[in-house]
Amino acid sequence: MKLAGFGFTPDDLLDLQWAGVGVDYVRELREAGFTDLGARDLIALANHGVDPDLIRELREAGLTDLTRRDLVRCADHGVRPQ
């Protein structure tokens, strides 16, 4: 699995695979500045529909200091900059 290069444990790799979190998703979130997310964090973000496009849109709207929890709340409540 290509995710092995990101420093995840074998158990993390299995969890990520089962959750459908792929290497592109991890790479894009890291490129968006979320470099310290563990497997559980990544799975939670993916499960709540947080994607790199949402992060980019929120930042372009001036929301630059959002935490993982903030992103989940935005996704859960359908917050999209307009």
PEHUJO-V611072 format. One line per field, one symbol per residue. ss: DSSP state (H for helix, E for strand, L for the rest). phi: phi as a letter, one per 20 degrees, with the letter a starting at -180 (. if undefined). burial: + if it has 9 or more other ideal C-beta (glycine too) atoms within 8 Angstrom, else -. Layout:
ss = ???
phi = ???
burial = ???
//
This chain:
ss = LHHHHHLLLHHHHHHHHHHLLLHHHHHHHHHLLLLLLLHHHHHHHHHLLLLHHHHHHHHHLLLLLLLHHHHHHHHHLLLLLL
phi = .ffgfenefgfgffffffemedffffffffffoeedeegffffffffenfcgffgfffffeneddfegffffffffdmfcfc
burial = --+----+---++-+++-+-+++-++-+++-+-+--+-+-++++++-+-+-+-++++++------+-+--+++++-------
//
